[in-house]
């Protein structure tokens, strides 16, 4: 049934949600190559937490149910080691070319999805219940490849938005492969930053989406990636805020009132000529409009020798709706 990978978690705790063992990022020992030249990747972890909300927005419509999505602690490892940790079976390896980020123009991200989850999404897309065959095929059908490409396109925008505070990077999906060795410009000995996102509905067992960023592509942004993220923002400048408030208060709006809207037949309109009189009837209260929205109502009269309207009612609360829409 829908997403066998989202079955009941059988009482698993938060620490047991990860299906596959993952080694924490460690500093290189003497005589070995340092896979992680950054140290603690605080910023990348923070960006992953931001991206988790976008990932949820992508998969909820596809799964046709409300889901939870979270970012797990990242690790840095060789692509070959990452592949060895994954279980055998059909897997989607989708490259997403990075562009527009200065030195990261030639970078490439890998999105990795379990094949069974992809086939369940495909069945849901065509109106099914999310069923996938018990014995998975060795390759994806053209329809499944199109589904994976669509997933890459849908993920590209939240990924761009999540990275925007650090660098303006666009992500463009390429051709999916079942073997990452077939992806150009990716070597199994390359070090990658592995960010993992859990996706679960209710008490169901989660499935995972992995996004792999090459360490070489992230090196130009090393200082930014290792900086600590401070949750408390600086106090805003009072003079700037007061000046902005005064400027907003000087914004001008056109206020108008419709005194009458007579209705006449087409035959009368065709016979109208200069000097003809169209009778109107002005009610007790007339609407007062700001743009296309109703501000309130009032009665027609005079003030200082000029026609005027005395407001008798307001349709909204000034203090609560100042930054919102008129009703």
Residue, then its C-alpha position, 0 to 999 in steps of 0.5 A: x500500500x501507499x509507501x511501504x517505506x512509511x510503515x509503522x515505526x514499531x516504537x522506534x525512538x528518535x535515535x533509531x530513526x536512521x536505517x543505515x549506520x552512519x559514521x560521524x565526521x572525524x578529523x583525519x588521523x596521522x598519515x591519512x587524507x583529511x576528507x573534511x577540511x572545514x571542521x564543524x559545518x555549522x552553516x550547512x547543518x543550518x541550511x539543511x534545517x531550512x531546506x527540510x521545510x521545502x522538502x516537506x512541501x515537495x513530498x506532501x502533495x505527491x504522497x497525498x498526506x501530511x508528513x514530517x520532514x527533518x534534517x539529520x546530522x551531516x557527515x563527510x565521507x568518500x562516495x565509495x564509503x557512502x555507497x558501501x553503507x547503502x543496501x543493495x537494490x534499485x537506487x536513483x542517483x540524480x545529479x543536480x548541476x550547480x551554477x551561479x555560485x562563483x567558483x561553484x559553477x562546475x559543482x554538482x550535487x547528487x540526490x539519492x532516493x531508494x528505488x522502492x520509494x520512487x516506484x511508490x510515488x510513481x504509482x500514486x502519481x497515476x492514481x494508485x495506492x502507492x504500490x511497488x512490486x515486491x521484487x524490484x527491477x534492475x533499472x527504472x522504466x522511462x516513466x520512473x525516470x521522468x518521475x525522478x527528473x520531475x522530483x529533481x525539478x521540484x527540489x531545485x527551488x527549495x534548494x536554491x532558496x535554502x542556499x541563497x543566504x550563503x550563495x546564489x546557486x541554481x540547481x539543474x537536474x541531469x539524467x538519473x543513473x542506477x550506478x553513480x560511476x556512470x555520472x560524469x565528473x564524479x569519482x568514487x574517491x571524491x569526498x562528499x558532504x552527506x545531508x540526509x532528510x527523513x520523511x515520515x507520515x504519522x507513526x510510519x517508518x521514515x524513508x530518506x532523501x540524501x543530498x551529497x555535496x562535493x567537498x571540492x565544490x564547497x571549498x571556496x565557501x569554507x569560512x562561511x560554512x564553518x561560521x556559527x549561526x546565531x539565532x538572536x538578531x541584532x537590535x534594529x537601528x531606532x533612527x532607521x525604524x522611526x524614519x521608515x515609520x514616518x515615510x510609511x505614514x506619508x503614503x497617500x491613498x485615494x479615498x472615494x465614495x459611490x453616492x448612487x449607481x442608477x440602473x437604466x434599460x439599454x433603450x434609454x441609454x441609446x436615446x440619451x442626449x445632452x440635457x437629459x436628467x437621470x434621477x438618482x436616489x442617495x441612501x442614508x449611508x453610502x460606502x467609502x472606498x480606499x482603492x478597491x476595498x471598503x473602508x466604511x460607510x457614511x452620510x452625505x452632507x457639507x463641511x465648510x461649504x464643501x460636499x463631505x461625508x461623515x463616517x458612521x462606521x469603519x469596516x476594519x480595525x486600524x491597529x490590527x489591520x494596518x499591515x494587512x488587507x481591508x475587508 
